Amino acid sequence: MTKSQEANYIVGLDIGTSKVVAIIGEVLPDGEISIVGMGSQPSRGMDKGGVNDLDSVSRSIKNAIGQAEIMADCQVDSVYLSISGRHVDSQNEKGMVSIDDDEVTQDDVDHAVHTARSVKIPTERRILHVLPQEFTIDEQEGIRSPVGISGMRMEVDVHIVTCSNDWAKNIIKCVERCDVQVNDLVFSALASADSVLTQDEKDLGACIVDIGGGTTDIAIYTNGALRHCAVIPVAGNQVTNDIAKIFRTPISHAEQIKVQYASARSAMVSQEESIDVHSVGGRPSRTMSRHTLAEVVEPRYQEIFELVRDELRASGFEDQVAAGIIVTGGTSAISGAAELAEECFGMPVRVAHPCHTKGLKELVAEPSFATSVGLLYFGAEKAREREFEHRNKPGVTSFLGKLQSWFKGEF
């Protein structure tokens, strides 16, 4: 982006089933992110995280990025892109290396992680993330930062997140049709975790549940590291469709009813409250009970939470999420969702929105923006890693030293 030559801008692009969101953030000197632009458009051509109409998706992307560009007064040329869908999978692997010197160097760490990611992956899949969990040096286990520790052999446990190569190619193709490059693909739940989870929650153990329009994404953290990922192809659009069919109202109006009046717990809604419901085919509007609406919505939310609970139990980490369940995503922002989830999981639940941002933060202070804001944090961390690697490349330090000597007149 043109203005990013002077300002440290990062762009997150979340292409969901319901909407496309582009957010531009400036990385401040203290490492915090200031929101400078945001664009949001209804998503067309997406279904449960997959592309079924390249042209429609590209138009939605172009419009969302255009809105953000106008607000931030810049031109976007690259983005960090989210990806979701039932094709996303994960696995835990190990890697091992001998320590060349008396103590662990960053090269040793990189080599160990590389051996762990060398596990055979089917050709139709691509690796999204290889995330170290902990290191073991000789007999010492549970090491998070091994550089500088003495030993002879080091093992690393990593979590590998993979996706369908074809699904990834299709969504990247939609972005590139808008003359925008993709810096990195990021699993949606991982991005959401970066924007709504605290380090204490990751350390204590937490399960983030990102309920979008087409998918419900799950990420489980224990001892500060990601342990399990999953995607459930049931989410907010099913709720909207239930309302549309039972109330015989257009999908667009059903979505409005869900957002404004729906509750995930019928016990919290008075039977005397009523709402106007648009009819189809030019028929006159009708008055319906809001309590009836809640009775339609509650079973679908119950189903979503039960599917998440089953996945949590199957992962083997149910007893290790002491911080509880953190629910986010657009479909989580409904009355009674937290209460119903607490009943289902039998543990603390909170509905989370992005935090720790500056600038135009009120524009993204909703659970539906958790992924797009998280992409900015992911991008900022990647930028820091690249800067660190550049500074530590052989020859870079000596060149900088010579440069300083020249200015001091030593040559």
C-alpha positions in Angstrom: 0.0 0.0 0.0 1.3 3.4 -0.9 1.0 5.0 2.5 2.5 2.0 4.2 5.9 3.1 3.0 5.8 5.7 5.8 3.3 4.1 8.2 3.6 0.5 9.5 0.3 -0.7 8.2 -1.0 -4.3 8.2 -4.3 -5.5 6.6 -6.5 -8.4 7.8 -9.0 -9.9 5.4 -11.7 -12.2 6.8 -13.8 -13.8 4.1 -16.7 -15.4 5.9 -19.9 -17.1 4.8 -22.0 -14.1 5.9 -19.7 -11.1 5.3 -16.3 -10.0 4.1 -14.3 -7.7 6.5 -11.1 -5.8 5.7 -9.4 -4.0 8.5 -6.3 -1.8 8.2 -4.2 -1.4 11.4 -1.0 0.6 12.1 1.6 -1.1 14.3 2.6 1.5 16.9 6.1 1.8 18.4 4.9 0.1 21.6 3.7 -2.9 19.6 0.0 -2.1 20.0 -2.3 -1.8 17.0 -4.3 1.2 16.0 -7.3 0.7 13.8 -7.2 3.2 10.9 -9.7 1.7 8.4 -12.4 -0.9 8.1 -14.7 -2.1 5.3 -17.5 -4.7 5.6 -19.6 -6.2 2.8 -22.2 -9.0 2.6 -20.4 -12.1 1.4 -21.5 -13.6 -1.9 -20.3 -16.9 -3.3 -19.1 -18.5 -0.1 -20.5 -21.6 1.6 -19.2 -23.0 4.9 -15.8 -21.6 4.2 -15.5 -22.7 0.6 -15.7 -20.7 -2.6 -18.5 -21.6 -5.0 -18.5 -18.4 -7.1 -15.1 -16.8 -7.8 -16.5 -13.6 -9.4 -19.0 -13.0 -6.6 -16.4 -13.5 -3.8 -14.0 -11.2 -5.7 -16.5 -8.4 -5.9 -17.3 -8.6 -2.2 -13.6 -8.5 -1.4 -13.0 -5.6 -3.7 -15.8 -3.6 -2.2 -14.7 -4.3 1.4 -11.1 -3.4 0.7 -12.2 -0.3 -1.1 -14.2 0.9 1.9 -11.2 0.3 4.2 -8.8 2.1 1.8 -11.0 5.2 1.7 -11.2 5.4 5.5 -7.4 4.9 5.9 -6.4 7.0 2.9 -4.1 4.3 1.5 -4.0 1.6 -1.2 -3.9 -2.0 -0.1 -1.5 -4.3 -2.0 -1.2 -7.3 0.4 -3.3 -8.9 3.2 -3.2 -11.6 5.9 -6.1 -13.9 4.9 -8.2 -16.1 7.1 -9.3 -19.6 6.1 -11.9 -22.0 7.6 -14.0 -24.9 6.6 -14.4 -28.6 7.4 -11.3 -29.3 5.4 -9.1 -27.8 8.1 -7.4 -30.4 10.3 -4.6 -30.6 12.9 -2.2 -33.0 14.5 0.5 -33.1 17.1 4.0 -34.2 16.1 7.5 -34.5 17.6 11.0 -33.5 16.3 14.5 -34.2 17.6 18.0 -32.8 17.1 21.4 -33.1 18.6 22.7 -29.9 20.1 25.9 -28.9 18.2 27.4 -26.6 20.8 27.2 -26.7 24.6 24.0 -24.7 24.6 20.9 -24.4 22.4 20.9 -21.8 19.6 18.1 -20.5 17.5 19.4 -22.6 14.6 18.9 -25.7 16.8 15.3 -24.6 17.5 14.6 -24.0 13.9 16.1 -27.4 12.9 14.1 -29.2 15.6 10.8 -27.6 14.4 11.8 -28.4 10.8 12.2 -32.1 11.6 8.8 -32.1 13.3 7.1 -30.6 10.2 8.8 -33.2 8.0 6.1 -35.7 8.8 4.5 -36.9 5.6 1.5 -34.8 4.5 -0.8 -35.9 1.7 -0.1 -34.0 -1.6 -3.6 -32.6 -1.7 -3.1 -30.8 1.6 -0.9 -27.9 2.7 0.6 -26.9 6.0 -0.9 -23.7 7.5 0.9 -23.5 10.8 3.6 -25.3 12.7 3.4 -24.1 16.3 5.9 -25.3 19.0 4.3 -26.4 22.2 7.2 -27.2 24.5 10.8 -28.5 24.3 12.6 -31.2 26.2 16.4 -31.0 26.6 17.9 -34.3 27.8 15.7 -35.1 30.8 14.3 -31.6 31.4 10.7 -31.3 30.1 8.3 -28.5 29.7 10.7 -25.8 28.4 9.1 -23.0 26.5 12.2 -21.0 25.5 15.2 -23.3 25.1 17.7 -20.9 23.6 20.8 -20.7 25.8 20.1 -23.8 27.8 22.9 -26.4 27.9 22.3 -30.0 26.8 23.1 -32.7 24.3 19.7 -33.6 22.7 16.5 -31.5 22.2 13.0 -32.7 21.4 10.1 -30.4 20.4 6.4 -31.0 20.4 4.5 -29.1 17.7 1.0 -28.6 16.6 0.5 -28.7 12.9 -2.6 -27.2 11.2 -3.3 -28.2 7.6 -5.9 -27.4 5.0 -7.1 -28.6 1.6 -4.7 -27.2 -1.0 -7.5 -26.7 -3.5 -9.7 -24.8 -1.1 -6.7 -22.6 -0.2 -5.9 -22.0 -3.9 -9.5 -20.9 -4.6 -9.7 -18.4 -1.8 -6.3 -17.0 -2.7 -7.3 -16.7 -6.3 -10.3 -14.6 -5.3 -8.0 -12.1 -3.5 -5.5 -12.0 -6.3 -8.2 -11.1 -8.8 -8.5 -7.9 -6.9 -4.8 -7.1 -7.5 -3.9 -7.9 -3.9 -1.3 -10.4 -2.7 -1.8 -12.8 0.2 1.1 -12.5 2.8 -0.1 -15.5 4.7 -3.1 -17.8 5.3 -4.3 -18.0 8.9 -6.7 -20.5 10.4 -9.7 -18.4 11.6 -9.8 -19.7 15.2 -6.1 -19.1 15.6 -6.6 -15.4 14.5 -9.6 -15.0 16.8 -7.6 -16.4 19.8 -4.9 -13.7 19.2 -7.5 -11.0 19.6 -9.7 -12.2 22.4 -7.7 -14.6 24.6 -5.5 -13.4 27.4 -2.1 -15.1 28.1 -3.5 -16.2 31.5 -6.3 -18.0 29.8 -3.9 -19.8 27.4 -1.7 -20.8 30.3 -4.6 -22.0 32.5 -6.3 -23.8 29.6 -9.1 -22.4 27.5 -11.3 -23.4 24.5 -12.2 -20.7 22.0 -15.4 -21.2 20.0 -15.7 -18.9 17.1 -19.3 -19.2 15.8 -19.6 -17.6 12.3 -22.2 -17.8 9.6 -21.2 -21.1 8.0 -18.7 -22.7 10.4 -17.9 -23.0 14.1 -14.2 -23.0 14.6 -12.6 -24.5 17.7 -9.1 -24.0 19.2 -8.0 -25.5 22.5 -5.0 -24.1 24.5 -3.3 -25.6 27.6 -0.1 -24.5 29.2 0.2 -21.6 26.9 0.2 -23.6 23.6 -2.3 -24.7 21.0 -3.2 -28.4 21.4 -6.2 -29.0 19.2 -8.2 -27.5 16.3 -11.4 -28.4 14.7 -14.2 -27.0 12.4 -17.9 -27.9 12.7 -20.0 -27.1 9.6 -23.0 -25.9 11.7 -23.3 -22.2 12.6 -25.4 -19.0 12.4 -26.8 -19.5 8.9 -28.6 -22.6 10.1 -30.3 -20.5 12.8 -31.3 -17.9 10.2 -32.7 -20.6 7.9 -34.7 -22.1 10.8 -36.3 -18.7 11.4 -37.1 -18.2 7.8 -38.8 -21.5 7.3 -40.8 -21.6 10.5 -41.9 -18.0 10.4 -42.2 -18.0 6.6 -40.2 -14.9 6.1 -37.4 -13.9 3.7 -33.9 -14.9 4.6 -32.8 -11.2 4.8 -35.6 -10.4 7.3 -34.9 -13.6 9.2 -31.3 -12.5 9.8 -32.6 -9.1 11.1 -35.0 -10.8 13.4 -32.2 -13.1 14.7 -29.8 -10.2 15.4 -32.4 -7.9 17.0 -34.8 -10.1 18.8 -33.6 -13.7 19.1 -32.6 -15.3 22.4 -30.7 -18.6 22.9 -32.8 -19.3 26.0 -36.5 -19.2 25.8 -36.8 -19.0 29.6 -35.3 -15.5 29.5 -38.0 -14.1 27.2 -41.5 -13.0 28.2 -44.4 -14.7 26.5 -46.1 -11.3 26.1 -43.5 -9.7 23.9 -44.3 -9.6 20.2 -42.4 -8.7 17.0 -43.5 -7.9 13.4 -42.6 -10.5 10.8 -42.5 -9.8 7.1 -44.3 -12.3 4.9 -43.3 -13.5 1.4 -45.1 -13.0 -1.9 -46.5 -9.5 -1.0 -48.6 -10.8 1.9 -49.1 -8.5 4.8 -46.8 -8.6 7.9 -47.8 -10.6 10.9 -47.3 -10.3 14.6 -45.5 -13.2 16.3 -44.4 -14.0 19.8 -40.8 -13.3 20.7 -41.0 -16.3 23.0 -41.9 -18.5 20.1 -38.8 -17.1 18.3 -36.6 -18.1 21.2 -38.1 -21.6 21.1 -37.1 -21.9 17.5 -33.6 -20.6 18.1 -32.7 -22.4 21.3 -32.6 -26.0 19.9 -30.1 -24.9 17.2 -27.8 -23.2 19.6 -28.1 -26.3 21.9 -27.0 -28.4 18.9 -24.0 -26.2 18.2 -22.8 -26.2 21.8 -23.3 -30.0 22.1 -21.3 -30.6 19.0 -18.5 -28.4 20.4 -18.7 -30.3 23.7 -18.4 -33.6 21.9 -15.3 -32.3 20.1 -13.8 -31.0 23.3 -14.3 -34.4 25.0 -12.9 -36.3 22.0 -9.8 -34.2 22.0 -8.9 -35.4 25.5 -8.4 -31.9 26.9 -11.8 -31.3 28.5 -10.4 -31.5 32.0 -7.5 -29.2 31.2 -9.5 -26.0 30.2 -9.7 -24.5 33.7 -10.3 -21.0 32.3 -13.4 -22.3 30.6 -15.0 -21.6 27.2 -14.5 -18.3 25.3 -17.2 -17.8 22.7 -16.8 -15.2 19.9 -17.9 -14.6 16.3 -21.0 -12.9 15.0 -23.5 -15.7 16.0 -22.3 -15.5 19.7 -23.6 -12.0 20.1 -27.1 -13.1 21.0 -29.1 -12.9 24.2 -28.8 -16.0 26.3 -25.9 -17.6 24.4 -23.5 -17.5 27.4 -26.1 -18.8 29.8 -27.0 -21.7 27.5 -23.4 -22.5 26.9 -22.7 -22.6 30.6 -25.5 -25.1 31.1 -24.2 -27.3 28.3 -20.5 -27.3 29.2 -20.8 -27.1 32.9 -18.0 -24.6 33.1 -17.5 -20.8 32.9 -18.3 -19.2 29.6 -17.7 -15.6 28.4 -18.6 -13.9 25.1 -15.5 -12.1 23.9 -14.8 -9.2 21.5 -11.4 -7.9 20.3 -9.4 -6.0 22.9 -6.2 -4.0 23.3 -6.7 -2.1 20.1 -6.4 1.7 19.7 -7.6 4.2 17.1 -11.0 3.6 15.7 -11.5 0.7 18.0 -15.2 1.3 18.4 -15.7 0.1 14.8 -14.5 -3.4 15.7 -15.7 -3.8 19.3 -18.0 -6.7 18.4 -17.4 -10.5 18.5 -18.0 -10.6 14.7 -14.6 -8.8 14.2 -12.5 -11.2 16.3 -10.9 -12.9 13.4 -10.2 -9.9 11.3 -8.6 -8.0 14.2 -6.7 -11.2 15.1 -5.2 -11.2 11.7 -3.6 -7.9 12.4 -1.9 -9.3 15.6 -0.7 -12.3 13.6 0.7 -10.0 10.9 2.4 -7.8 13.4 4.1 -10.8 15.0 5.2 -12.1 11.6 6.8 -8.7 10.9 8.7 -8.8 14.2 10.0 -12.3 13.4 11.2 -11.2 10.0 12.9 -8.2 11.5 14.6 -10.4 14.1 15.8 -12.9 11.4 17.1 -10.1 9.3 19.1 -8.6 12.1 20.6 -11.9 12.9 21.5 -13.0 9.4 25.3 -13.6 8.9 26.9 -10.5 7.6 24.1 -8.1 8.6 25.6 -7.4 12.0 29.1 -7.0 10.7 27.8 -4.7 7.9 26.0 -2.5 10.4 29.1 -2.4 12.6 31.2 -1.2 9.6 28.5 1.4 8.9 28.7 2.7 12.4 32.5 2.8 12.2 32.4 4.8 9.0 30.2 7.4 10.7 32.6 7.5 13.6 35.5 8.1 11.2 37.3 4.8 12.1 37.9 3.9 8.4 
